[in-house]
Amino acid sequence: MTMPERVALTMAMRDSGTVLDWKSLDLNGPVVDKHSTGGVGDVTSLMLGPMVAACGGYVPMISGRGLGHTGGTLDKLEAIPGFNIFPDDAAFRKIIKEVGVAIIGQTSSLAPADKRFYARAILPPPWTLFR
């Protein structure tokens, strides 16, 4: 893909759902994100988010499930009884304002295009269906 094509895809994925405006919360620190590359034993998101929040930053993370044989960040969090990986937008914003960090999954309103990409990634490649 060319750079303009990558930019267009990124903007289309962002604009596929609600785009949260963190300025309206009047946060007194930077709002940052960290994207996971996954892998066996990857707990960087689980550790880095709270550390940044403890230093005054805000980390609203939208994470994904594991692809292949490894469990993703959402899979790990979902193993905690009662942990809600799909809060509504208002609850997500409240947690960020009060706690400084939240890790959630893609919802029908936040990053729905990303959710569809993840769903496609767990299916076998199309050419294997016709063997």
C-alpha positions in Angstrom: 0.0 0.0 0.0 1.1 3.5 -0.7 1.4 6.1 2.1 -1.8 7.9 1.0 -3.6 4.5 1.0 -2.4 3.7 4.5 -3.4 7.1 5.8 -6.9 6.7 4.1 -7.3 3.2 5.7 -6.3 4.5 9.1 -8.6 7.4 9.0 -11.5 5.2 7.7 -11.0 2.8 10.6 -10.8 5.6 13.1 -14.0 7.2 11.7 -15.9 3.9 11.5 -17.2 4.6 15.0 -17.2 7.2 17.8 -14.0 9.3 18.0 -13.5 10.2 21.7 -12.6 13.8 22.5 -10.4 13.6 25.6 -10.0 17.4 25.8 -13.6 17.6 27.1 -12.6 15.7 30.2 -10.1 18.5 31.2 -7.4 15.9 32.0 -4.2 17.4 33.6 -1.8 15.2 31.8 -0.9 13.7 28.4 -3.2 11.1 26.8 -1.2 8.3 25.2 -1.6 4.8 23.8 0.7 1.8 23.4 0.0 -0.8 20.8 0.8 -4.4 21.5 2.6 -6.5 19.0 1.6 -9.6 20.9 3.7 -12.7 21.4 4.1 -15.3 24.1 4.4 -13.7 27.5 3.5 -10.2 26.3 2.3 -8.4 29.3 3.7 -5.0 28.4 0.3 -3.3 28.1 -0.8 -4.7 31.4 2.3 -3.2 33.1 2.9 0.0 31.1 -0.6 1.4 31.3 -0.7 1.6 35.2 2.9 2.9 35.3 2.1 5.8 32.9 -1.1 6.5 34.9 0.9 6.6 38.2 3.1 9.2 36.6 0.2 11.5 35.6 -0.6 10.3 32.1 -3.8 8.9 30.8 -3.9 5.6 28.8 -7.2 4.7 27.1 -6.3 1.4 25.3 -8.5 -0.5 22.9 -6.9 -3.9 22.7 -7.5 -7.1 20.8 -7.6 -10.8 21.3 -4.7 -13.2 20.7 -4.0 -14.3 17.2 -2.8 -17.9 16.8 -1.5 -19.8 19.8 -1.0 -16.8 22.2 -3.6 -15.2 24.3 -4.0 -11.4 23.7 -4.4 -8.7 26.3 -8.2 -9.1 26.3 -8.0 -12.8 26.7 -5.9 -12.3 29.8 -8.2 -9.7 31.3 -11.3 -11.7 30.5 -9.9 -14.5 32.7 -10.5 -12.2 35.7 -14.1 -12.9 37.1 -16.3 -9.8 36.7 -13.9 -7.8 34.5 -15.9 -6.0 31.9 -13.9 -5.6 28.6 -16.8 -3.9 26.8 -17.9 -0.9 28.9 -20.1 1.7 27.3 -18.4 5.0 26.1 -19.4 6.9 29.3 -18.0 4.2 31.6 -14.8 4.1 29.6 -14.4 7.9 29.9 -15.2 7.8 33.6 -12.6 5.1 34.3 -9.9 7.1 32.4 -10.7 10.3 34.3 -10.8 8.6 37.7 -8.1 5.9 37.3 -6.0 7.0 34.4 -5.9 3.7 32.5 -8.4 1.4 31.0 -8.0 -1.5 28.6 -11.1 -2.5 26.6 -12.1 -4.4 23.5 -13.5 -3.0 20.3 -17.2 -2.3 20.6 -20.0 -1.5 18.2 -19.3 2.2 18.8 -15.5 2.3 19.4 -13.3 1.0 16.5 -15.9 -1.3 14.9 -13.8 -1.6 11.7 -10.9 -2.8 13.8 -13.2 -5.4 15.4 -14.0 -6.7 11.9 -10.3 -6.9 11.0 -9.6 -9.0 14.1 -12.5 -11.3 13.4 -11.2 -11.9 9.9 -7.7 -12.6 11.2 -8.9 -15.7 13.1 -10.5 -17.3 10.0 -8.5 -19.5 7.6 -7.3 -17.8 4.4 -10.0 -17.8 1.7 -7.9 -20.0 -0.6 -7.9 -22.9 1.9 -11.7 -23.1 1.8 -11.7 -24.6 -1.8 -9.2 -27.4 -1.4 
